[in-house]
Amino acid sequence: MNRTRLLILSAWLVLAIIPAARAGESYLEQSDVFVSGQEGYHTYRIPAVIVTPKGTVLAFCEGRKGGRGDAGNIDLLLKRSLDGGKTWQKTQVVWDDEGNTCGNPCPVIDAKTGTIHLLLTHNLGSDHEPAIIAGKSQSTRTVWIARSADDGVSWSKPVEITAQTKKPDWTWYATGPGVGIQLTRGKHAGRLVVPCDHIEKDTKKYFSHVITSDDGGKTWALGGSSPVDKLNECQVAELSDGKLLLNMRNYDRKKTTRAVCVSADGGATWGEVKHEEALPEPICQAGLLRHSWKEASVRSRLLFSNPADPKARVRMTVRVSYDEGKTWAHSKVLHEGPSAYSCLGVEKDGTALCLYEAGQKSPYEKIVLARFDLRWLTGGADWVYKIDPQAGADLLAEFAKTYKTADEWNARATMLREQILRGMDLYPLPKRMELKPVIHSRREYKGYTVENAAFESVPGFWATGLLYRPLGKQGKPVGILCPHGHAAPLVGGGRFRKDQQYRCGVLAQMGAVVFSYDMVGWGDSNQVPHTDPNVVALQTWNSMRGIDFLLSLGVDPKRIGVTGCSGGGTQTFLVTALDPRVSVSAPVVMPSAHFYGGCRCESGKPIHHSAVHQTNNAEIAALAAPRPTLLVSCGGDWTKFTPEVEFPYVRNVYKLLGAEDQAENAHFANEGHDYGASKRQPVYKFFAKHLGLSTEGLVKADGSIDEGGVQIEKLEALRVWTDRHPRPEYALPDAAAVWAALQKLQ
C-alpha cells in the first residue's frame, strides 16, 4: 500500500472510532460577560458591543459601584475578546472620574483609519437625573469622546465636545447607548452618525437626535431631532437607498411599540414618526444593526433586539428584516425572563452578537453575550453563504494556527469530516443498499459509447444520468464522476449542456467510465425539489453511491476521479473530502474562502459552521490532501483570489503531508464563471497524468486535446425516464418519503 492511500485510510479509521461530538448544527451560545457584584462593582449596566476591522469584539458597559442607580460613582468599562466573544481579556477601565458618572457608551469606527471613537456622557456623581432635568443640579450632563487607534488596547483621555453637540437649553443628554455607524452610500458616504437623545429645559420634552462627523471624528456637529417628543434612546441604520432609519424608545403608552422615522439628508432632518406594531416594547432601549447589504447573491438584512413585551422588561428577542425594516420576517427569544438594554454586533464570518442585560429576578443581574447564526434565528430559512473576501482570508489564517504538524492537520481533518457529515445529517453514514441499476439506449460514437442510466441511492430514490464508456481500451478502466452546476434550465441545462457532453465524451475517449448525473431536482431526478432543505445531503449521498455504481461496473478502485463546475465543483470537493475512494479531483470555479455557494445544495445545512467547528470551501478542498487535486479558478467570480489566497492555503496543507507537488492551480484571470474549453484542457491533462488516462490520438498540433470527435446529443436522447423506460411504480412519492427512507438506513 502506498503512502498516500495509507494516510487517507488512517484518517478515516480515526473518524470511525472517535467519540461522537456535538452535531454540526445551527447554534446559539450564551455566556456571562459582566456579573453584578463581581470585580468591585455593585451592578453592571448599559451594554454596547462592536466588532473591529481586525475582528476583535469590544464589550463596553457601565460599572456602578454604589448601587443600581443611574447616578453616583460609575466607571466606563471594557472587555476585549480575540476569539469572537468566546473568551475575554481582563476588564479595562476606560474612564474613572473618581466619584462621578461616566457612561452611556456609544462606539463608532472610522473604516478609513480604523480608529474607534467612543462617545460618552458625564455628570457629577452627586447630580441625579431629576435634578438635571429640572435645571437644579450643581452641573449638567456633558458629552465626551475617547479614542483608540490600537484595536481597543489603549484609549486616549476623554475630551469634552459638549459645545459642538448640545444646545444650551438642553438639560438631560445621552449618547446611544449602543453603537454609531459610518455611512457608505450617497453624498454623505464616510459620515459618522451617532444616535443620541435630549430633554428640553423649558418644555421638559424628550427627543431623539443624532450627532455627525464628516472629518473622521475630529469634529462633531448636531444633526436633526425627531419631529415629535416622547422619544429618547435610539439606534440608527443606513438603508439601501442611502436614507437613515432611526429606531426610538417610545414613551407614548397609547402605542406600546417602538417608534421610527427616516432621514433623506444624512441625518440633518427627520421625517414623520411612525409606530412599529411588530415591535412591542415596555419603554426600554433596543438594538438595531445592519447584518448585510443586498448584493447579487446576498440578501439585505437588518437585525433588531429588545425585550419584546408591551408592559415588562422580559423576553429579550432578536429579529431579522429583509425589507429595510418594513417587516420582520423571523424572531427568536434569547431569554424569557427579566431583560432590558441590548446592543447588536456582527462578526466577520456573519455570526450575530447580542450583548444584553438579563437575570432571573431582575434584568440587572448580569450582562450576557449571545452568539448565534442566521440558521438559528430563522429556523433554517436563511444562512450566511458569503462574507467579505478579506474576512475569508483572515479565517484561513486562523485555521492555519490550529495545526503545525501532519498529525495535527490530520486530527483537524478528521474533526471537520465528522462535522460536515453531522451538518448534513449523514452521520453515521447510511447503510448501502442494492443499487438496482437501470441502463438503456446504448449509442456508439468515435471511441466511446453513451447510455442512459440510473440507480437507487436509497430504496425507491434514483440518481439519474448518463454513462459514458470507452471503446477499444484494455484493462480496468478509470472511473470518473461528473456532477454539474446550476446552469439553467432544470431540464436542458445541467448534464444536458454541450460543455458537459464534451467533457464526458473526451474523458471516455481517454479511457474512463464516466457517470454524468443530475443534481437532485434537475433533469430526471425530480422526486425531490432542488429547494428541499436536505438537498446537499441527498446530492452528496448520490455522489458516494455514484462511486459504488462505477465500481459495480468494474472500474479500477484505485483510480477514481471527480470533476465538476460551480455547484458541481462543490460536489467535487465535498465527495472528495468525505469519501477516501476518490483518488484525484478537479473542482472548477468554486473553492473560495469567502463564498460558500448560495444554494441549499451547497450551504443549506450547517456544514461550514456550528457550535464546535468552523471551516470554508477552501479548507474543505484541502481535505483532498494528499491525493492529487487541481483547483481551476478565474478572474470573473469568487475564485479570483485563488492564486494568492485559497491555493497557498491548500498547497501548505499538501506540503505538510509531503505532497506539495500533488496540488495545482490553473487560473484564468481574464475569464468568467464556466467550464469552457480553455478550463477543460488542464483538467484533461491533470487526469491523464494522475489517473493514467491515454491522450493517444487526441492531441492536436498545438498540444491541446481535440474535442471534435464528441457527438453532441439532443435532449430527447438523453432522458432516463421515457414512455419506453418509465420510472418504477414503487418510486418514493416525495421529499419527505425519500428523507425518511434515508434516515432509516442510519
N, C-alpha and C positions, 0 to 999 in steps of 0.2 A: 504494500500500500504506500503511495507516495505521500510526501509531507503535507501537500495541500489538502488532500482528502482527509488525512489524519487530523489536521487542525479543525476542519469543518465538522467532522463526525464527533470529535471530542467535545466541541462546543455544544452540539445538540444532545449529547449524552448528559452533560451537566444540566441542560434545560429540563431534561426528563426527570431529574432526581431532586432538584432544589425544592425547598418548601414553597407552598403557594403563597404568593404575596397578594396584597390588596389589588383587586382588579383594576385594569385601566378603565376609568370611568370619568364622567363629569365630576367636578369637585367643588366643594365648599369647605374651606378650612378657616377656623376662627381661633384666635389666641389673644390673651390679655397683653396689652402694651403698657398701660399705666393702671395701677391698682391703688385706690384710695387707702390712705393710712400707711403706705409704704414710702421709703426713702425720704422721710421727714415732712411729707405733705399730708394734710388732712384730707384733701379732695383734689382730684384732677378733673378739669372740665375744658370745654371749648376745643374740640379736636380739629386739626387741619392736617391734611396729608397731600404730598406732592411727590412725583417721580421726576428725578433729574435727568438730563440728557445722557448721563452715564448709567442710568438705571438704578441709582440709589434711591431708596424710599426714605423720605423725611416725614416723621410724625411729630407734629407740634401740639402743645396744649398749654393750658394754664395750670400751674401748681399752686394751690391755695393752702396756705399754711395755717390760718386761724380757724377755718371752717368752710362751709359750702357757699357762703355768701359771695356776691359779685364784687364786694369791696374789701379792702384790707391789704394784708401782705401777700401779694400774688406775683409769682415769677413766671416768665415765659420760658418754657422748656422744649427740648428737642431730643428725640432719639433717631438714630440713623440705622438703616438696615442695608447691608450689601448683598443680601440674597432674596430680595423680593418680599421682605416682610416676614420671613420665617424666623430669623433671629435678629437681635438688636444689640447695638453697642450701648455703652454706658450713657446714662442721661446727661445731656448738656444743659447748662443754664445759659440761655441766650441773653436774658436781661433780668437782673435782680436789682431793683432800686430801693434797697432797704425795706422799709415797711409800706411802700407804695404799690399801686396796682399797675401791673404791666401785662397787657393781654390782648385779646381779640386777634389772634394770628391770622394773617391772610397772605400767604406767599404767592409770588408770581415769578416766572422765569423768562428772561430775555433769551430767546433761542439763538440770537446772533452772537452774544458774548458768553452765554452760559451762566451769567450772574443770576443769583437768586435774590430777589428783592422781597423782604419780609415787612409787610405793612402791619403796624401795631397801634394800639391806643394806650394812653397813660392817664392816670389821675392820682391825686393824693389818696393814700390809704384811708385817711380819716373822712374823705368825701364819699358819701353814698349816693346812689343813683337818684333817689327822690330829691335830695338837696341840689344836685347838679341840674336836674330838670327845672327846679323851681328858681334857679339862679341864686340860691342861698349858700352854696358851698364855698369853702375857702379858695378853691381854684376851680378849674373846669376840666373838661375832657380834652386831651390833646392828641395829635396824630404824629406818628413817628415812623421811621424806616430804618431797618438794619439790612446789611447786605453780606452775601457770601460769594466769593469768587473761587472757592475750592471745594465745591460739591457739598457744602454744609459742614465741613470740618471746623471752620472758624468763622466768626461773624464780626463785622465792624460794630463799633459803638453806635447805638441808635441815634439818629439825627431827627430833630423835630421839623415837620413840614406842615404844621397847623395853618400857618398863614397862607399856604398855597391851596389848602384843601378844605378849609372850614370857614363858613361865613360868620361874622361877628354876632349875629342874632341866633346862632345855633347853640344849644346847650349840650345835650347828650349827643354822643357821636360814637359810631362803631365801625371799624373796618371788618369786612366779611361778616362773621367769621366763615372761613372756608378757603377758597383759592381764587386768585385772579387769573386772567387769561391774556394771551397775546393774539391780536387779530392777524389773520392770514390772507384775507381777501379784500379786494377793492382798494380805494384810495387811502384807506386808513390802515392798510396792512403794516404790521410791525408795532402798532399802538398797544401799549399795556393798559388793560382795563381792570380796575379793582372795584368790586361791589362794596357799598357802604350804606349806612343809614344815619339819620339825624333827627333831632327834635327841635322845633322852633321855640324860641324863648317866650314870645308873647302868646302864641296860639296853643302851645303845648301839643301840637300835632306832630305825628311821626311820619316820616317819608323815607323811601329808599332812594339812593342816588349812586353814582359811580364817580371815581376819580380816574384820570388818564395821564399817560406819559407818552410823548412822541419822540423822546430822545434817549430811549433805553433806560429809563428810570432815574435819570439825573435830576429832572424837574417834574413837578406834578401839577395838574390843573383840575378844577372842578368840572365834571360833566353834568348831565342833566339829572333832575329828580323825577320821581314818579308824579304824575299829574294829580293824583288824589292822595289823601292821607290814610291813616290806619294801616300802614305798611312799614316794615323795617328790615330786619336781617334778610339778605338776599344773596343769590348767586347768579352769575351771568354766563351765557354760552353764545358763541358765534354760530349763526345759521349758514346754510349752504349758499344763500343768496347774498351773504355779506351783512345782513341785518343782525342785530343783537337781541337776544331773549333774556329778559330779567325775570327771575322766578322769586317771589317775595313771601315772607311771613305775613299773614293776614290777621288783623285784629277785629275785623268786621264779623261778629258772631252770627249775623244773619246768613252768612255764607261760610260754612266751616270747611273751606278748601284753601289751597294755595292760590295766590294771585299772580298774574303775569302781565307784562307789557313788552312792546317791541320798539327798538330804535333803528331808524334807517340812516342815521348820520354818525355812526361810530360812538354812540352814547351821549351826544350833545343834547338831544331831546328824546323824550319817550312818549309813545302813543297811548291809546286808550287802555285802561286797566281792565282785564277780564279775569274771571274766576274759573279755575280749572276743576270741574266737577269730578274728574277722575283722580284728583289728588287731594284726598281729605287730610286735614291737619288740626291739631289741638292748640294752635298758636305755638309754634316752635320753629327753630331754624331747620334748614334742609340742605341737601347736597344736589348739585347739578353739574354734569361734566360731559363733554363730547368724548365718545369712545372711538369713533372712526368717521371719516369723511366718505361720502359716496364717490366711488371710482368705478372703473369699468367692471371690476369683479368684486367690489366691496360695497356693503350697504352703509347708508348713513345711520349712525346710532348715537342717541343721547341717553345717558344714564341719569337716574334720579333716585334720591334716598330721603326718607323721613319716617317718623312714627305715624303710620297711616291709620289714624283714629281721629274722629272729629272732636273728641272730648278729652282723652287722656294721652299722656306720653307713653304709649305702648306700641308694640308691633312694628319694630323697625323693618321697613320694607324697601327693597330695591326694585327698580323698574327699567325697562328699555323702550325707547321710541324710535321708530324708523321713518317718521314723517316730520322731523324737526320739532317735536314736542306737541304736535296737534293731538295725537293719541298715544296711549302707552300700551303696547302690544302684550307684554309679558311682565309678570311681577312675582317675586318670591319674598317670603318673610325670613329675615335673618335672626330675629329674636322676638318671641311672642310677648315677653314680659316688659317691664319698665325700660324705656329707652328714650333718648332725647336728641341731642345735636349729632350731626354726622357730616362727613366730608368724603368725597369720592376721588379716586385716583385710577390711572390705567398704566400698567407696566408695558414695557416694550414688546412683550410677547402677546399682549392683548388681555392678560389676566386683569380682572377688575378688583379694585380695593375699596373697601368702605370702612373708614375709621369712625367709630360711633360710641356714644355713651350708653351704658347698659348696666343692669343689675337685676337682682331677684326681688328686692323690696323697694329699691329706689333706682332711678336711672343713673345716679351719680356714684355708683359703687366702683366702676372701673371704665376704662376706655379700651375697646376691643377692636382688633383689626380682622375684618372678614376678607378672605381671598377667594374669589370664585371665577369660574369661566362662564362664557355665554351659554354653554350647553346646559349648565345647572340652572341658570336664570330662566332660560326659555324652554326647559324640559326637552332639550334635544332639537328644537326647531331652528336654532341658529348656533353658529360656532365661528371661531376665528380661523381663517384659512390664508390670510395674507397679512404680513407685518412689514414694517419699514426695512429696506434692504440692509441698512447698517445694523438694525436690531438682529436680523438673521445672522449676519457675520459675527456680531458680538456673542450670540448664542453658541455658535461653533467654537469660538474661543473659550467660552465657559465649559462646553462639553470636553474640550481637549485637556482641560485642567483635571479632569476626573481620572485620567489614566496616564501612565508613563511607560508601562511595560506591556508586552504582548499579553501576559496573563491578566493584567488589569483591564486591557481592552476587551479580551475575551469574556471577562466577568461582566463588563458593561453590555457587551453584545448579547450575552445570554439574558440579562435582565430586560433589555429592550425587546428582544424577540418575544419573550413571555408577555410583556405589557402590550405589545402590538396585538398579539393574539387575544389577550384579555379584552383589549379595547374593541376588538371585532366581535367579542363573544364567541370566539372559536377555541377557547381554552377550557378543557383539553380538546385536542383535535378530534373531530367526529370519526367514528368507525367508517372505514371504506367498504362500501357495498359493491355488488356486482355492477359493472358498467353497462351491460346490455347495449352494446353499440349498434347503431343503425348506419350503414354505409351504402350508398347507392349512386347511380348515374355516372359511371366512370367515363371520363373523356381523356383521350390521349393526344398529347401535343409534343413539341420538339424537346425531347429529353426529360419529359415529366408527364404525370397524369394528375387529374383533378377529380375528386369525388366529394359528394355532399355527405356530411357526417354528423352524427350526434351520439351522445352517450348520457347515461343517467349519473349525474354527480351526486344526487340524492335520489332515492327511490321515488319515481314519479316526477322528477325535475330534470330537464335536459339542458346540457350545454350543447350548443349548435354551431356548426361552422363548415369549413372546407378542409379537405385533406389533400395535400399535395405530396406526391411521391416521385422519387427519381426513377428514370428508366435506364437500364443498362449499367448499373453500378453493382459492384461486387462487395460482399462482406456486410457486416452490420451497419446500417445507416445511422447517421446523426439524427437526433430528434430536436425539433425547434418549435417552440410556442410563439405565435404571433398575435398578441392582443392588439386591439385597435383603440383609437381615441374617439373624441366626441364630434367628429366631422358629420354634419347633418346630411340627409335626414336619417331618422331611425331605421328606415328601410331604404337602402340605396346608398347610404353612407357607410361608415364602419368598414367591415370586411369586404364590402362590395366595391369599394373605391379602386380606381386604377392603381394608385400608388401601393396599396396593399397587395393587389394581384401581382404587380411587377415584383415586389419584394419576395413574395412566397414562391412565385414561379422560378425566379433565379436561384433562390436557396435550394429548391428541389433539383434544379438542373445541376447544382454543385454537389448534390448527393445527400440532401437532407429530406427526411419525412417531416413535413410542416403542417401543423394544425393552426389554422386561422379561424378564430372563434368570436362569436358575438359577445359584446358586453351584455350583461343582464338588462333586459328591457329593450334591446336593439335587435334588428333583423328578425330571426326566427325564435329568439329567446324572449318570448312575450308572456310567459307565465307570471312574471314579477315585473312591475314597472321600474324604470331606472330611478325613479324618485323614492323608492322604498327605503326606509331608514336602515335596513340591513344589507343594502346593495353591495357595499365594499366587502363584507364578509362573504356573501354569495359569490361574487366575482373571484375573490381570492381562492375560495374553495374550488370553484370551477377550474382555476389555473392549476391548482395542485392535482386535481383529478385529471386535468389535461395531460400532465406528466404520466399519470397512471395509464392513460389512454395510449400515449406514444409508446410506452414500454410494452403494452399489450400487443403492439404491432411489430415488436422485435427490434426496436432501435437500441443502440448501444447505451447502456445505463451510465456509462462514464462520459458520454458526450451529449449533454442536453443543453440547449441554448434557449434564450428568451430575448425577444426584442419587440418593442412597441413604441409608439409616439404619443405624446401628450397624456391623455388618460390611460392609453396603453403603455406609456412609459411608467406611469405609476404602478400598474400591474406588474410591469417588468421588474422594478426594484423591490416591490413587495413580495412577490413569489420567490425571487432570488434570496431575499433576506430570510424568508421563513422556511424554505424547502432546500435542504442540503443537496438534493439530487441535481439542482441546476449547476452546470459546470461553467457556463460563460453567459454573460448578459450584456445587453446594449440598450439602456434606456435613452430615448431620444427626446430632446427638448422638454424635459420635465424636472429632473432633480434640481431643487433650489433650496437655499437656506431660508428664504423669506416667503415663499409661496408654496402652500400645501395642496393646491388644487381646490377649486371652488365647488366641485360636485360631491354629492353624497358618496359616490363610488371611490372618492379619493380621501376625503377628510370628514365624512359624515358621521364617523364614530371616533371616539377619543383615542386614536392610535398614536397621536403625536404628543399628547399632554394629559396627564392625570395627576392625582394626588401623590403618586410615587415615582413618576418619570416625566421626562421632557426630552423631545428629540425633534428633528425636522427631516425633510426629504433628503437633504444632502447626507445626513448621517445614516439614514436608512439605506441609501445607496452604498454607503461604506460597509454595510453589513454583508456585502458580497465578498469581502476580503476573506482569504487571499485568492479567491477564484478570479479569473480574468474578467474585467469589466471595461466597457468603453462608454464614456459619457459623451453624447453628442449634444452640442449646445449651439445657440445662435444669438445674434445681437438684437433680434426683434422681439424678444419676450423676456420672461423672468429668469431665463438661463444666461442672460447677457454677462453676468459677473462670474460665470463658471471658471474661466481660466485663472481669475485672481482670488476667488473666494471658495467655491464648492470643491473644485478639483484639488487644490492644495490640501484641503482637509482630508479628502478621500485618499489621496496619494500618501499622506502622512500615516494613515492607518495601515496601508499596504506596506509602507516602509518599516513600520513597527513589527510587522509579521514577516519581514524578509522577502516581500514580494512586490517591491516598488515597480518593477518592470511589467507587472500584470495589470496595471491600471493606466488607461489612456484617455485623452480628451481630444475630440475633433470639434473645433469651434468654427462657426461660420458667421463672422462678425457682421456681414452685410446681408444676411438672410433672415427670414421670418420663421414663424411657428408652423412647421410642417415636417413631413418625412419625404421630402422631394428627392429627386435623382441624385443630387450632389451629396445629400446626407446618407443615402443608401450605400454609396460607394465605399466609404470607410468601414461600414458595418459588414459588407460582403468580405472585405479583406481581413478584418479582425476575426470573423468567424472562420474563414479559411485557415488562418494562422493557428487559432486556438482549438478548433474543433476538427481539424484535418479535412476540411472540405476541399474539393478539387475545382480549380478555375480553368481546367483544360478546355480549350475550345471556346472560352467565353471572354478572353482578354483581347481588347481592341488594340490598335496600334499605339494609342495614347496611354495605354496601361489601365484604362478603366474597364469595368465589367460590362459586357454587352447585354442589354435587356431586350433587344429587338426580337428575340426568339420566344418571348412570352405572349401568349394569346390572351387578350382582354375579353372576358366573357360578359354577356348581358345579365341583368338582374334575374330574369326568369330562370336562367340555367343554374343559378347559384342558390336557389331556395332549398332548404332541407325538407320542410313540410309542404307537401303538394297534394293535389287530389289523389295522385297515384301513391304517394307516400305520406299519409296523414300521421299526425302525432297520435300515439296510442291513446285510447279512450280512458285509460286509468291515470292519465296525467293529473297531477295535483291542480286544483281549480284556481288557487290564488296565492298571493304572497304569504298570507298567514299560514296556510297549509304547508307551504314549502318551508318556511322558517321552523314550524313545529316539527316537521319531519327531520330537519337537520339537527335540531336540539335533541331529538330522541336518540340520535346516534352518538351523543357525547357521554 
